[in-house]
Amino acid sequence: MKKLSLALIFLFLGSLAVSAQKTFYSKEYKVGFKYPTTAKITTKPDNLVVISDALKGIAMVSFPHAVAGVYNADATITAGTITKDDCAALSLNDEPKKKKFGTTTFDKTEEVEGGMESIQPQEFYRTYHDGTCYEIRLSVGQNKHPRRPINDAPLFAQMYTLMTSMYFGK
């Protein structure tokens, strides 16, 4: 009986988590995704970090982070109408790995930026649909020398939910 009650509680809480989402859609680039209501989104160009001149910033989703030593957890979505070869060339210095989220397959590359006091592990995901190159940059800014080791995996996992919900077209 306890197992059944516990399972029902988890099922109920899980359904709340799924339903507590907002939807974003860019008419210009025909891309949409869902993100948690606890996250904040901005579409102001001055707030969007764009890595390549060939792409334009669409949105940045800032995820809540209650992890000591972490100062940001963001997903930045950019896009550009470039050729498929030019899209693939954005990761020429790296060997991308294929990664599937939902129905979409992305080319994944990783890097770590940092300075004297902080580091920022980043994951880049690129995909190409109907003449448009999409890049999603996930990053977790954190102290370089924390008192305790920082496990950023749960923060990246939270950002993967955005990736899973992405859709193109319409």
N, CA, C and O atoms as a DFTB+ gen file, in Angstrom:
680 C
 N C O
     1  1       0.822      -1.195       0.000
     2  2       0.000       0.000       0.000
     3  2       0.867       1.261       0.000
     4  3       0.577       2.231      -0.700
     5  1       1.947       1.225       0.808
     6  2       2.837       2.380       0.860
     7  2       3.464       2.635      -0.508
     8  3       3.600       3.783      -0.932
     9  1       3.848       1.552      -1.202
    10  2       4.468       1.702      -2.516
    11  2       3.492       2.334      -3.504
    12  3       3.878       3.195      -4.294
    13  1       2.245       1.914      -3.463
    14  2       1.239       2.460      -4.353
    15  2       1.011       3.941      -4.051
    16  3       0.932       4.752      -4.973
    17  1       0.904       4.300      -2.783
    18  2       0.704       5.701      -2.402
    19  2       1.886       6.554      -2.841
    20  3       1.706       7.651      -3.369
    21  1       3.085       6.051      -2.622
    22  2       4.285       6.771      -3.013
    23  2       4.347       6.939      -4.528
    24  3       4.713       8.006      -5.021
    25  1       3.994       5.904      -5.257
    26  2       3.992       5.981      -6.718
    27  2       2.979       7.012      -7.198
    28  3       3.269       7.765      -8.128
    29  1       1.804       7.064      -6.590
    30  2       0.790       8.043      -6.979
    31  2       1.241       9.472      -6.674
    32  3       0.968      10.390      -7.448
    33  1       1.918       9.656      -5.563
    34  2       2.438      10.985      -5.213
    35  2       3.461      11.436      -6.255
    36  3       3.406      12.574      -6.721
    37  1       4.396      10.552      -6.627
    38  2       5.402      10.900      -7.631
    39  2       4.764      11.170      -8.993
    40  3       5.191      12.068      -9.719
    41  1       3.748      10.394      -9.331
    42  2       3.046      10.601     -10.595
    43  2       2.365      11.973     -10.600
    44  3       2.417      12.692     -11.597
    45  1       1.735      12.327      -9.493
    46  2       1.073      13.625      -9.374
    47  2       2.086      14.756      -9.457
    48  3       1.868      15.719     -10.192
    49  1       3.188      14.662      -8.722
    50  2       4.217      15.699      -8.750
    51  2       4.843      15.814     -10.130
    52  3       5.140      16.917     -10.591
    53  1       5.042      14.694     -10.784
    54  2       5.599      14.703     -12.135
    55  2       4.671      15.398     -13.114
    56  3       5.127      16.135     -13.988
    57  1       3.375      15.170     -12.974
    58  2       2.419      15.831     -13.872
    59  2       2.385      17.329     -13.620
    60  3       2.175      18.104     -14.553
    61  1       2.588      17.756     -12.372
    62  2       2.663      19.189     -12.083
    63  2       3.880      19.809     -12.752
    64  3       3.799      20.901     -13.314
    65  1       5.016      19.105     -12.690
    66  2       6.242      19.625     -13.283
    67  2       6.100      19.774     -14.794
    68  3       6.578      20.752     -15.369
    69  1       5.449      18.811     -15.437
    70  2       5.268      18.871     -16.883
    71  2       4.325      20.005     -17.254
    72  3       4.556      20.701     -18.243
    73  1       3.266      20.202     -16.476
    74  2       2.285      21.217     -16.813
    75  2       2.765      22.624     -16.476
    76  3       2.228      23.593     -17.014
    77  1       3.747      22.763     -15.613
    78  2       4.239      24.073     -15.215
    79  2       5.293      24.569     -16.205
    80  3       6.460      24.748     -15.858
    81  1       4.848      24.788     -17.455
    82  2       5.753      25.240     -18.501
    83  2       5.123      26.365     -19.303
    84  3       3.903      26.508     -19.383
    85  1       6.007      27.155     -19.892
    86  2       5.593      28.193     -20.830
    87  2       6.115      27.792     -22.203
    88  3       7.003      26.947     -22.321
    89  1       5.555      28.406     -23.236
    90  2       5.970      28.103     -24.603
    91  2       6.511      29.361     -25.263
    92  3       5.960      30.449     -25.097
    93  1       7.603      29.200     -26.018
    94  2       8.181      30.286     -26.810
    95  2       8.165      29.864     -28.268
    96  3       8.416      28.703     -28.589
    97  1       7.867      30.819     -29.159
    98  2       7.917      30.542     -30.592
    99  2       8.432      31.772     -31.334
   100  3       7.966      32.884     -31.088
   101  1       9.384      31.582     -32.234
   102  2       9.901      32.649     -33.084
   103  2       9.267      32.508     -34.467
   104  3       9.520      31.533     -35.176
   105  1       8.449      33.477     -34.844
   106  2       7.840      33.452     -36.175
   107  2       8.908      33.636     -37.249
   108  3       8.830      33.036     -38.321
   109  1       9.905      34.470     -36.953
   110  2      10.948      34.748     -37.941
   111  2      11.734      33.495     -38.310
   112  3      11.999      33.250     -39.487
   113  1      12.110      32.697     -37.301
   114  2      12.929      31.509     -37.551
   115  2      12.168      30.203     -37.422
   116  3      12.750      29.125     -37.550
   117  1      10.874      30.293     -37.171
   118  2      10.011      29.106     -37.113
   119  2      10.566      28.016     -36.198
   120  3      10.728      26.866     -36.605
   121  1      10.852      28.401     -34.963
   122  2      11.323      27.458     -33.962
   123  2      10.602      27.751     -32.651
   124  3      10.390      28.907     -32.284
   125  1      10.233      26.686     -31.958
   126  2       9.562      26.840     -30.680
   127  2      10.075      25.826     -29.678
   128  3      10.686      24.819     -30.036
   129  1       9.816      26.115     -28.424
   130  2      10.220      25.201     -27.348
   131  2       9.445      25.545     -26.089
   132  3       8.832      26.606     -25.978
   133  1       9.492      24.620     -25.151
   134  2       8.876      24.826     -23.844
   135  2       9.982      25.015     -22.821
   136  3      11.083      24.484     -22.962
   137  1       9.665      25.783     -21.789
   138  2      10.623      26.002     -20.702
   139  2       9.849      26.134     -19.396
   140  3       8.671      26.491     -19.405
   141  1      10.504      25.849     -18.271
   142  2       9.795      25.884     -16.984
   143  2       9.316      27.296     -16.631
   144  3       9.950      28.284     -17.000
   145  1       8.207      27.378     -15.923
   146  2       7.697      28.682     -15.497
   147  2       8.647      29.350     -14.508
   148  3       8.590      30.565     -14.318
   149  1       9.508      28.577     -13.887
   150  2      10.473      29.146     -12.939
   151  2      11.660      29.804     -13.646
   152  3      12.443      30.517     -13.019
   153  1      11.788      29.563     -14.946
   154  2      12.886      30.156     -15.716
   155  2      12.460      31.527     -16.243
   156  3      11.272      31.833     -16.348
   157  1      13.468      32.345     -16.570
   158  2      13.205      33.669     -17.144
   159  2      13.720      33.676     -18.570
   160  3      14.758      33.087     -18.872
   161  1      12.978      34.352     -19.451
   162  2      13.370      34.405     -20.854
   163  2      13.550      35.861     -21.275
   164  3      12.809      36.744     -20.841
   165  1      14.535      36.091     -22.118
   166  2      14.722      37.416     -22.701
   167  2      14.949      37.273     -24.200
   168  3      15.562      36.313     -24.666
   169  1      14.447      38.236     -24.929
   170  2      14.668      38.272     -26.373
   171  2      15.360      39.577     -26.770
   172  3      15.503      39.865     -27.958
   173  1      15.790      40.366     -25.783
   174  2      16.472      41.628     -26.056
   175  2      17.852      41.348     -26.634
   176  3      18.653      40.651     -26.010
   177  1      18.142      41.882     -27.816
   178  2      19.431      41.602     -28.479
   179  2      20.660      41.906     -27.612
   180  3      21.666      41.201     -27.700
   181  1      20.586      42.948     -26.780
   182  2      21.737      43.314     -25.948
   183  2      22.056      42.259     -24.891
   184  3      23.181      42.200     -24.396
   185  1      21.079      41.431     -24.545
   186  2      21.272      40.408     -23.513
   187  2      21.668      39.046     -24.074
   188  3      21.947      38.122     -23.310
   189  1      21.697      38.910     -25.404
   190  2      21.955      37.612     -26.022
   191  2      23.410      37.518     -26.475
   192  3      23.900      38.367     -27.220
   193  1      24.079      36.482     -26.016
   194  2      25.458      36.243     -26.433
   195  2      25.412      35.406     -27.706
   196  3      24.924      34.276     -27.703
   197  1      25.925      35.974     -28.795
   198  2      25.941      35.281     -30.078
   199  2      27.394      35.001     -30.429
   200  3      28.209      35.921     -30.496
   201  1      27.719      33.733     -30.652
   202  2      29.093      33.314     -30.896
   203  2      29.525      33.552     -32.339
   204  3      30.680      33.900     -32.585
   205  1      28.621      33.371     -33.290
   206  2      28.955      33.478     -34.706
   207  2      28.240      34.668     -35.347
   208  3      27.065      34.909     -35.068
   209  1      28.941      35.410     -36.203
   210  2      28.327      36.528     -36.922
   211  2      27.262      36.060     -37.910
   212  3      26.413      36.847     -38.330
   213  1      27.304      34.779     -38.281
   214  2      26.336      34.237     -39.242
   215  2      24.980      33.973     -38.598
   216  3      24.001      33.710     -39.297
   217  1      24.917      34.041     -37.273
   218  2      23.681      33.734     -36.557
   219  2      23.156      34.955     -35.814
   220  3      23.905      35.879     -35.496
   221  1      21.867      34.940     -35.548
   222  2      21.215      36.023     -34.823
   223  2      20.603      35.463     -33.540
   224  3      20.031      34.373     -33.545
   225  1      20.723      36.201     -32.455
   226  2      20.135      35.774     -31.189
   227  2      18.622      35.788     -31.243
   228  3      18.016      36.753     -31.707
   229  1      18.017      34.716     -30.769
   230  2      16.553      34.619     -30.730
   231  2      16.055      34.785     -29.296
   232  3      15.173      35.601     -29.026
   233  1      16.629      34.000     -28.377
   234  2      16.171      34.050     -26.985
   235  2      17.231      33.461     -26.070
   236  3      18.058      32.650     -26.488
   237  1      17.189      33.887     -24.807
   238  2      18.020      33.271     -23.775
   239  2      17.110      32.923     -22.604
   240  3      16.365      33.766     -22.105
   241  1      17.184      31.674     -22.178
   242  2      16.400      31.200     -21.049
   243  2      17.356      31.009     -19.874
   244  3      18.312      30.236     -19.955
   245  1      17.086      31.722     -18.785
   246  2      17.897      31.604     -17.569
   247  2      17.162      30.698     -16.595
   248  3      16.038      30.978     -16.179
   249  1      17.824      29.609     -16.244
   250  2      17.230      28.613     -15.361
   251  2      17.592      28.907     -13.913
   252  3      18.690      29.389     -13.632
   253  1      16.671      28.620     -12.986
   254  2      16.992      28.822     -11.572
   255  2      18.092      27.859     -11.139
   256  3      18.152      26.722     -11.608
   257  1      18.948      28.314     -10.256
   258  2      20.048      27.468      -9.788
   259  2      20.228      27.695      -8.288
   260  3      20.530      28.800      -7.838
   261  1      20.040      26.649      -7.553
   262  2      20.176      26.726      -6.105
   263  2      21.395      25.915      -5.677
   264  3      21.383      25.238      -4.649
   265  1      22.439      26.000      -6.483
   266  2      23.652      25.232      -6.206
   267  2      24.726      26.219      -5.754
   268  3      25.009      27.192      -6.453
   269  1      25.318      25.976      -4.606
   270  2      26.378      26.853      -4.114
   271  2      27.527      26.886      -5.116
   272  3      27.963      25.846      -5.612
   273  1      28.011      28.087      -5.407
   274  2      29.130      28.240      -6.322
   275  2      28.733      28.427      -7.772
   276  3      29.597      28.648      -8.620
   277  1      27.431      28.343      -8.083
   278  2      26.954      28.537      -9.460
   279  2      26.322      29.919      -9.550
   280  3      25.505      30.280      -8.703
   281  1      26.692      30.698     -10.570
   282  2      26.113      32.022     -10.704
   283  2      25.200      32.172     -11.910
   284  3      24.485      33.171     -11.991
   285  1      25.182      31.240     -12.848
   286  2      24.180      31.270     -13.904
   287  2      24.067      29.906     -14.575
   288  3      25.010      29.115     -14.587
   289  1      22.884      29.655     -15.133
   290  2      22.610      28.466     -15.937
   291  2      21.683      28.932     -17.051
   292  3      20.497      29.174     -16.823
   293  1      22.230      29.056     -18.261
   294  2      21.508      29.671     -19.368
   295  2      21.511      28.803     -20.615
   296  3      22.446      28.042     -20.866
   297  1      20.444      28.936     -21.388
   298  2      20.354      28.349     -22.725
   299  2      20.105      29.497     -23.694
   300  3      19.104      30.205     -23.582
   301  1      21.020      29.681     -24.648
   302  2      20.868      30.749     -25.638
   303  2      20.583      30.108     -26.992
   304  3      21.315      29.226     -27.440
   305  1      19.513      30.562     -27.636
   306  2      19.104      30.008     -28.922
   307  2      19.402      31.048     -29.996
   308  3      18.946      32.188     -29.907
   309  1      20.175      30.651     -31.017
   310  2      20.499      31.525     -32.139
   311  2      20.158      30.799     -33.433
   312  3      20.036      29.574     -33.453
   313  1      20.002      31.566     -34.521
   314  2      19.673      30.963     -35.810
   315  2      20.133      31.882     -36.930
   316  3      20.320      33.083     -36.737
   317  1      20.310      31.287     -38.108
   318  2      20.668      32.066     -39.280
   319  2      20.334      31.313     -40.545
   320  3      20.386      30.083     -40.577
   321  1      19.992      32.042     -41.584
   322  2      19.699      31.415     -42.872
   323  2      21.006      31.311     -43.656
   324  3      21.348      32.186     -44.452
   325  1      21.717      30.228     -43.411
   326  2      22.986      29.933     -44.073
   327  2      22.905      28.520     -44.650
   328  3      21.966      27.777     -44.362
   329  1      23.881      28.159     -45.454
   330  2      23.853      26.828     -46.061
   331  2      24.150      25.757     -45.021
   332  3      24.677      26.043     -43.945
   333  1      23.808      24.540     -45.356
   334  2      24.066      23.409     -44.462
   335  2      25.567      23.241     -44.235
   336  3      25.992      22.929     -43.123
   337  1      26.375      23.445     -45.284
   338  2      27.833      23.343     -45.150
   339  2      28.378      24.433     -44.225
   340  3      29.261      24.171     -43.409
   341  1      27.853      25.655     -44.351
   342  2      28.291      26.745     -43.468
   343  2      27.890      26.471     -42.018
   344  3      28.616      26.818     -41.087
   345  1      26.740      25.852     -41.845
   346  2      26.287      25.484     -40.495
   347  2      27.242      24.449     -39.894
   348  3      27.649      24.567     -38.739
   349  1      27.592      23.443     -40.684
   350  2      28.523      22.410     -40.218
   351  2      29.897      23.001     -39.941
   352  3      30.604      22.533     -39.048
   353  1      30.286      24.034     -40.704
   354  2      31.608      24.648     -40.539
   355  2      31.732      25.411     -39.222
   356  3      32.845      25.719     -38.796
   357  1      30.612      25.720     -38.571
   358  2      30.672      26.423     -37.287
   359  2      31.396      25.601     -36.230
   360  3      31.885      26.153     -35.244
   361  1      31.470      24.295     -36.423
   362  2      32.167      23.441     -35.450
   363  2      33.353      22.728     -36.094
   364  3      33.688      21.607     -35.713
   365  1      33.984      23.378     -37.066
   366  2      35.109      22.752     -37.772
   367  2      36.290      22.418     -36.870
   368  3      36.985      21.428     -37.100
   369  1      36.522      23.231     -35.849
   370  2      37.667      22.990     -34.965
   371  2      37.430      21.835     -33.998
   372  3      38.359      21.370     -33.337
   373  1      36.208      21.385     -33.920
   374  2      35.849      20.290     -33.026
   375  2      35.278      19.142     -33.839
   376  3      34.882      19.316     -34.992
   377  1      35.241      17.991     -33.238
   378  2      34.575      16.850     -33.862
   379  2      33.237      16.659     -33.159
   380  3      33.177      16.107     -32.061
   381  1      32.160      17.120     -33.801
   382  2      30.853      17.020     -33.150
   383  2      30.408      15.572     -32.981
   384  3      30.710      14.700     -33.797
   385  1      29.684      15.353     -31.900
   386  2      29.055      14.062     -31.651
   387  2      27.562      14.234     -31.890
   388  3      26.999      15.292     -31.611
   389  1      26.935      13.207     -32.399
   390  2      25.486      13.243     -32.618
   391  2      24.776      13.035     -31.285
   392  3      25.143      12.160     -30.501
   393  1      23.755      13.853     -31.040
   394  2      22.969      13.741     -29.816
   395  2      21.517      14.001     -30.178
   396  3      21.202      15.010     -30.810
   397  1      20.638      13.103     -29.785
   398  2      19.225      13.229     -30.124
   399  2      18.424      13.657     -28.897
   400  3      18.556      13.084     -27.816
   401  1      17.594      14.672     -29.092
   402  2      16.643      15.123     -28.084
   403  2      15.274      15.090     -28.747
   404  3      15.065      15.752     -29.764
   405  1      14.353      14.341     -28.195
   406  2      13.039      14.213     -28.818
   407  2      13.193      13.629     -30.209
   408  3      13.738      12.537     -30.370
   409  1      12.716      14.348     -31.215
   410  2      12.803      13.868     -32.597
   411  2      13.932      14.544     -33.376
   412  3      14.111      14.272     -34.564
   413  1      14.686      15.410     -32.727
   414  2      15.717      16.183     -33.417
   415  2      17.112      15.686     -33.073
   416  3      17.432      15.468     -31.904
   417  1      17.940      15.508     -34.097
   418  2      19.338      15.135     -33.900
   419  2      20.199      16.388     -34.042
   420  3      20.072      17.140     -35.008
   421  1      21.066      16.593     -33.072
   422  2      21.959      17.750     -33.034
   423  2      23.406      17.293     -33.160
   424  3      23.738      16.152     -32.838
   425  1      24.270      18.201     -33.635
   426  2      25.715      18.018     -33.543
   427  2      26.147      18.716     -32.262
   428  3      25.888      19.905     -32.078
   429  1      26.808      17.975     -31.374
   430  2      27.186      18.509     -30.067
   431  2      28.693      18.722     -29.989
   432  3      29.476      17.844     -30.352
   433  1      29.092      19.911     -29.506
   434  2      30.483      20.183     -29.169
   435  2      30.506      20.789     -27.777
   436  3      29.487      21.274     -27.287
   437  1      31.669      20.760     -27.140
   438  2      31.799      21.290     -25.785
   439  2      33.056      22.130     -25.664
   440  3      34.026      21.932     -26.396
   441  1      33.025      23.075     -24.725
   442  2      34.215      23.840     -24.389
   443  2      34.033      24.419     -22.994
   444  3      32.923      24.463     -22.463
   445  1      35.129      24.856     -22.418
   446  2      35.083      25.507     -21.116
   447  2      35.783      26.847     -21.247
   448  3      36.957      26.915     -21.610
   449  1      35.056      27.904     -20.951
   450  2      35.647      29.237     -20.899
   451  2      35.951      29.538     -19.447
   452  3      35.320      28.987     -18.545
   453  1      36.912      30.407     -19.224
   454  2      37.181      30.744     -17.845
   455  2      38.194      31.845     -17.685
   456  3      38.880      32.253     -18.622
   457  1      38.256      32.304     -16.468
   458  2      39.201      33.335     -16.080
   459  2      39.863      32.928     -14.797
   460  3      39.962      31.740     -14.487
   461  1      40.317      33.903     -14.047
   462  2      41.036      33.606     -12.805
   463  2      40.106      33.111     -11.703
   464  3      40.520      32.323     -10.853
   465  1      38.860      33.564     -11.709
   466  2      37.953      33.237     -10.614
   467  2      36.778      32.354     -10.995
   468  3      36.105      31.808     -10.120
   469  1      36.519      32.205     -12.298
   470  2      35.332      31.454     -12.685
   471  2      35.594      30.616     -13.932
   472  3      36.518      30.874     -14.704
   473  1      34.750      29.608     -14.098
   474  2      34.757      28.802     -15.315
   475  2      33.321      28.681     -15.803
   476  3      32.372      28.835     -15.034
   477  1      33.181      28.407     -17.078
   478  2      31.850      28.276     -17.658
   479  2      31.836      27.111     -18.640
   480  3      32.103      27.294     -19.828
   481  1      31.521      25.895     -18.141
   482  2      31.360      24.769     -19.068
   483  2      30.197      25.066     -20.017
   484  3      29.134      25.524     -19.597
   485  1      30.426      24.796     -21.306
   486  2      29.403      25.073     -22.309
   487  2      29.226      23.876     -23.225
   488  3      30.183      23.186     -23.576
   489  1      27.989      23.652     -23.599
   490  2      27.655      22.640     -24.591
   491  2      26.956      23.353     -25.738
   492  3      26.021      24.124     -25.520
   493  1      27.412      23.095     -26.964
   494  2      26.820      23.690     -28.161
   495  2      26.105      22.597     -28.941
   496  3      26.652      21.518     -29.168
   497  1      24.880      22.891     -29.347
   498  2      24.096      21.954     -30.143
   499  2      23.663      22.676     -31.413
   500  3      23.092      23.764     -31.354
   501  1      23.941      22.057     -32.570
   502  2      23.559      22.658     -33.852
   503  2      22.725      21.661     -34.653
   504  3      22.966      20.454     -34.640
   505  1      21.734      22.220     -35.350
   506  2      20.913      21.414     -36.240
   507  2      20.475      22.298     -37.402
   508  3      20.477      23.524     -37.295
   509  1      20.104      21.674     -38.495
   510  2      19.751      22.402     -39.709
   511  2      18.378      21.955     -40.196
   512  3      18.133      20.763     -40.380
   513  1      17.478      22.926     -40.405
   514  2      16.120      22.620     -40.873
   515  2      15.664      23.667     -41.878
   516  3      15.708      24.865     -41.600
   517  1      15.228      23.215     -43.040
   518  2      14.600      24.085     -44.044
   519  2      15.376      25.377     -44.303
   520  3      14.790      26.460     -44.320
   521  1      16.689      25.268     -44.505
   522  2      17.498      26.434     -44.856
   523  2      17.955      27.285     -43.687
   524  3      18.540      28.349     -43.886
   525  1      17.698      26.831     -42.475
   526  2      18.090      27.592     -41.290
   527  2      18.973      26.745     -40.381
   528  3      18.678      25.583     -40.104
   529  1      20.066      27.360     -39.922
   530  2      20.975      26.734     -38.961
   531  2      20.578      27.222     -37.568
   532  3      20.446      28.424     -37.338
   533  1      20.394      26.294     -36.656
   534  2      20.038      26.617     -35.279
   535  2      21.180      26.195     -34.364
   536  3      21.742      25.110     -34.509
   537  1      21.514      27.069     -33.421
   538  2      22.533      26.724     -32.421
   539  2      21.960      27.013     -31.042
   540  3      21.398      28.081     -30.801
   541  1      22.108      26.057     -30.150
   542  2      21.681      26.212     -28.772
   543  2      22.926      26.059     -27.914
   544  3      23.594      25.026     -27.946
   545  1      23.232      27.108     -27.143
   546  2      24.405      27.079     -26.264
   547  2      23.921      26.984     -24.828
   548  3      23.227      27.869     -24.328
   549  1      24.298      25.897     -24.176
   550  2      23.974      25.701     -22.769
   551  2      25.228      26.024     -21.957
   552  3      26.315      25.551     -22.289
   553  1      25.092      26.813     -20.910
   554  2      26.266      27.154     -20.109
   555  2      25.911      27.247     -18.632
   556  3      24.815      27.660     -18.253
   557  1      26.878      26.850     -17.816
   558  2      26.730      26.922     -16.365
   559  2      27.953      27.651     -15.821
   560  3      29.048      27.091     -15.770
   561  1      27.761      28.903     -15.415
   562  2      28.855      29.688     -14.839
   563  2      29.049      29.325     -13.377
   564  3      28.090      29.244     -12.610
   565  1      30.306      29.107     -13.003
   566  2      30.573      28.667     -11.638
   567  2      31.929      29.137     -11.139
   568  3      32.804      29.507     -11.921
   569  1      32.085      29.114      -9.831
   570  2      33.358      29.476      -9.224
   571  2      34.436      28.489      -9.664
   572  3      34.199      27.285      -9.761
   573  1      35.616      29.024      -9.926
   574  2      36.714      28.161     -10.353
   575  2      37.279      27.344      -9.191
   576  3      37.738      26.216      -9.375
   577  1      37.240      27.921      -8.013
   578  2      37.792      27.247      -6.829
   579  2      36.735      27.167      -5.727
   580  3      36.832      27.867      -4.719
   581  1      35.712      26.303      -5.922
   582  2      34.650      26.214      -4.909
   583  2      35.140      25.473      -3.662
   584  3      36.113      24.720      -3.702
   585  1      34.438      25.709      -2.566
   586  2      34.770      24.999      -1.323
   587  2      34.489      23.515      -1.449
   588  3      35.218      22.677      -0.918
   589  1      33.415      23.206      -2.166
   590  2      33.051      21.810      -2.423
   591  2      32.915      21.639      -3.922
   592  3      32.588      22.598      -4.620
   593  1      33.160      20.429      -4.440
   594  2      32.996      20.203      -5.883
   595  2      31.569      20.522      -6.325
   596  3      30.605      20.247      -5.611
   597  1      31.457      21.103      -7.507
   598  2      30.153      21.472      -8.053
   599  2      29.709      20.406      -9.049
   600  3      30.438      20.060      -9.979
   601  1      28.517      19.900      -8.838
   602  2      27.932      18.940      -9.766
   603  2      26.973      19.711     -10.673
   604  3      25.848      20.016     -10.277
   605  1      27.423      20.027     -11.897
   606  2      26.575      20.796     -12.798
   607  2      25.658      19.914     -13.648
   608  3      24.855      20.435     -14.423
   609  1      25.764      18.606     -13.518
   610  2      24.942      17.687     -14.314
   611  2      23.434      17.931     -14.141
   612  3      22.713      17.914     -15.139
   613  1      22.925      18.157     -12.918
   614  2      21.483      18.410     -12.794
   615  2      21.041      19.699     -13.500
   616  3      19.922      19.776     -14.006
   617  1      21.904      20.695     -13.533
   618  2      21.555      21.937     -14.223
   619  2      21.503      21.726     -15.729
   620  3      20.589      22.215     -16.394
   621  1      22.489      20.993     -16.277
   622  2      22.442      20.680     -17.700
   623  2      21.215      19.825     -18.015
   624  3      20.560      20.032     -19.037
   625  1      20.900      18.868     -17.141
   626  2      19.727      18.014     -17.357
   627  2      18.447      18.849     -17.389
   628  3      17.544      18.562     -18.176
   629  1      18.360      19.871     -16.549
   630  2      17.193      20.752     -16.552
   631  2      17.096      21.492     -17.885
   632  3      16.001      21.684     -18.414
   633  1      18.247      21.908     -18.429
   634  2      18.243      22.618     -19.714
   635  2      17.934      21.679     -20.881
   636  3      17.440      22.128     -21.916
   637  1      18.217      20.393     -20.731
   638  2      17.911      19.427     -21.794
   639  2      16.412      19.327     -22.038
   640  3      15.991      18.962     -23.135
   641  1      15.594      19.646     -21.026
   642  2      14.140      19.587     -21.225
   643  2      13.713      20.577     -22.311
   644  3      12.781      20.303     -23.068
   645  1      14.385      21.716     -22.390
   646  2      14.127      22.677     -23.453
   647  2      14.448      22.058     -24.805
   648  3      13.682      22.198     -25.758
   649  1      15.589      21.370     -24.884
   650  2      16.025      20.748     -26.133
   651  2      15.025      19.683     -26.605
   652  3      14.730      19.584     -27.796
   653  1      14.515      18.900     -25.671
   654  2      13.588      17.828     -25.995
   655  2      12.280      18.362     -26.573
   656  3      11.638      17.704     -27.392
   657  1      11.896      19.555     -26.142
   658  2      10.615      20.112     -26.575
   659  2      10.711      20.945     -27.859
   660  3       9.690      21.434     -28.343
   661  1      11.893      21.113     -28.411
   662  2      12.045      21.985     -29.588
   663  2      11.305      21.435     -30.807
   664  3      11.273      20.229     -31.052
   665  1      10.716      22.357     -31.557
   666  2      10.065      21.974     -32.809
   667  2      10.340      23.057     -33.842
   668  3      10.585      24.213     -33.499
   669  1      10.296      22.666     -35.106
   670  2      10.656      23.545     -36.211
   671  2       9.528      23.569     -37.239
   672  3       8.883      22.549     -37.483
   673  1       9.294      24.725     -37.834
   674  2       8.259      24.854     -38.848
   675  2       7.028      25.536     -38.315
   676  3       7.073      26.176     -37.264
   677  1       5.945      25.411     -39.014
   678  2       4.611      25.956     -38.700
   679  2       4.524      27.397     -39.059
   680  3       3.480      28.019     -38.866
